[in-house]
Amino acid sequence: MIASVIGAAALVAGVITLVTANEGMLATPVAAMIALWALSMIRHAITSNAEADIHSLRKPTDKAA
């Protein structure tokens, strides 16, 4: 829900930025993109599975005959 609201605000701000050609308004979609990135990183950190750690992946076995 939070990501949807931030995304919608970024969309509206982006359109306003393009229409008005206002460089100051460009900070709003950029800040929204940074906020969405931070939220996704936090979500992935919280919901990550310890067994899926990159260092614990199994190496493929050689089945060449």
C-alpha positions as CSV (number, residue, x, y, z in Angstrom):
1,M,0.0,0.0,0.0
2,I,2.8,2.4,0.9
3,A,4.7,1.7,-2.2
4,S,1.6,2.2,-4.4
5,V,1.1,5.7,-2.9
6,I,4.7,6.6,-3.3
7,G,4.7,5.3,-6.9
8,A,1.5,7.3,-7.7
9,A,3.0,10.4,-6.2
10,A,6.2,9.9,-8.3
11,L,4.1,9.4,-11.4
12,V,2.1,12.6,-10.9
13,A,5.3,14.6,-9.9
14,G,7.0,13.2,-13.0
15,V,4.2,14.3,-15.3
16,I,4.2,17.8,-13.7
17,T,7.9,18.0,-14.1
18,L,7.7,17.2,-17.8
19,V,4.8,19.6,-18.4
20,T,6.3,22.6,-16.5
21,A,9.9,21.9,-17.2
22,N,10.7,22.9,-13.7
23,E,14.1,21.5,-12.5
24,G,13.1,22.0,-8.8
25,M,10.2,19.7,-9.2
26,L,12.5,17.0,-10.5
27,A,13.6,16.3,-6.9
28,T,10.2,14.8,-6.0
29,P,10.2,11.8,-8.4
30,V,13.9,11.3,-7.6
31,A,13.2,11.2,-3.9
32,A,10.2,8.9,-4.5
33,M,12.4,6.5,-6.4
34,I,15.0,6.5,-3.6
35,A,12.2,5.8,-1.1
36,L,10.9,2.9,-3.2
37,W,14.4,1.5,-3.4
38,A,14.9,1.8,0.3
39,L,11.5,0.1,1.1
40,S,12.3,-2.7,-1.3
41,M,15.7,-3.3,0.3
42,I,14.2,-3.3,3.8
43,R,11.5,-5.7,2.7
44,H,14.0,-8.1,1.1
45,A,16.3,-7.9,4.2
46,I,13.4,-8.7,6.5
47,T,11.9,-11.5,4.4
48,S,15.1,-13.1,3.2
49,N,15.7,-16.8,3.8
50,A,19.0,-17.7,5.4
51,E,19.3,-20.8,3.3
52,A,19.1,-18.7,0.1
53,D,22.3,-16.9,0.9
54,I,24.6,-16.5,-2.0
55,H,27.4,-18.2,-0.1
56,S,25.4,-21.3,0.6
57,L,24.3,-22.1,-2.9
58,R,25.4,-25.5,-4.1
59,K,27.8,-25.9,-7.0
60,P,26.4,-27.8,-10.0
61,T,27.5,-31.3,-10.2
62,D,29.4,-32.6,-13.2
63,K,27.4,-35.2,-15.0
64,A,29.5,-35.5,-18.1
65,A,29.9,-39.1,-19.1
